[in-house]
Amino acid sequence: MNKEEFDLELENMAERCRKAPAPTRFWEPVVRNFDFYEKIKSMDYKVLPFIREAYDMNCDWAYDMIKDYGLPYIIKKILGDKFPISVPDIWKHDVVKKWLDYNLSKYVS
């Protein structure tokens, strides 16, 4: 998966979030059950720069939901305990961004 494919998958995931029934919009499994989540996790370290760029995107609430409930869990799945940020800090986008800024070079060249 390259950056264009990542962005397309991100938009597809956001569209699914927008179409989800209102009571489930902010429920973690709604985000993490999508095919996107599995595809992204399978990219391993290569996806981390794409994830970092996604945090700079100014989009609608669906993207924020993905940033809150999807991307940090993908990072955690890829890095395990090397990614020490946990709830509620994952909902602070700046915390995740700063961690990625500081640590990204350790995992990708």
KAPE-V50226 format. One record per residue. SS is DSSP state (2 for helix, 1 for strand, 0 for the rest). PSI is psi in whole degrees, 0 to 359 (999 if undefined). BURIAL is # if it has 16 or more other ideal C-beta (glycine too) atoms within 10 Angstrom, else .. Layout:
BEGIN
SS/PSI/BURIAL ; SS/PSI/BURIAL
END
This chain:
BEGIN
0/131/. ; 0/183/. ; 2/319/. ; 2/317/. ; 2/320/. ; 2/311/# ; 2/320/. ; 2/316/. ; 2/321/# ; 2/317/# ; 2/319/. ; 2/319/. ; 2/318/# ; 2/320/# ; 2/320/. ; 2/320/# ; 2/318/# ; 2/328/. ; 2/352/. ; 0/147/# ; 0/142/. ; 2/316/. ; 2/340/. ; 2/1/. ; 0/327/. ; 0/32/. ; 0/122/. ; 2/312/. ; 2/337/. ; 2/317/# ; 2/314/# ; 2/355/# ; 0/354/. ; 0/153/# ; 2/326/. ; 2/313/# ; 2/314/# ; 2/319/. ; 2/315/# ; 2/316/# ; 2/324/# ; 2/344/. ; 0/344/# ; 2/217/. ; 2/333/. ; 2/336/. ; 2/344/# ; 2/317/# ; 2/326/. ; 2/318/# ; 2/316/# ; 2/316/# ; 2/326/. ; 2/329/# ; 0/343/# ; 0/353/. ; 0/133/. ; 0/103/. ; 0/200/. ; 0/185/. ; 2/330/. ; 2/320/# ; 2/322/# ; 2/322/# ; 2/319/# ; 2/319/# ; 2/325/# ; 2/312/# ; 2/342/# ; 2/302/# ; 2/317/# ; 2/325/# ; 2/329/# ; 2/315/# ; 2/315/# ; 2/320/# ; 2/321/# ; 2/316/# ; 2/344/# ; 2/225/. ; 2/350/. ; 2/342/. ; 0/96/# ; 0/1/. ; 0/133/# ; 0/174/. ; 0/138/. ; 0/3/. ; 2/334/. ; 2/337/# ; 2/354/. ; 0/96/. ; 2/324/# ; 2/327/. ; 2/314/. ; 2/316/# ; 2/313/# ; 2/320/. ; 2/314/# ; 2/317/# ; 2/318/. ; 2/326/. ; 2/347/. ; 2/319/. ; 2/342/. ; 2/339/. ; 0/337/# ; 0/151/. ; 0/999/.
END
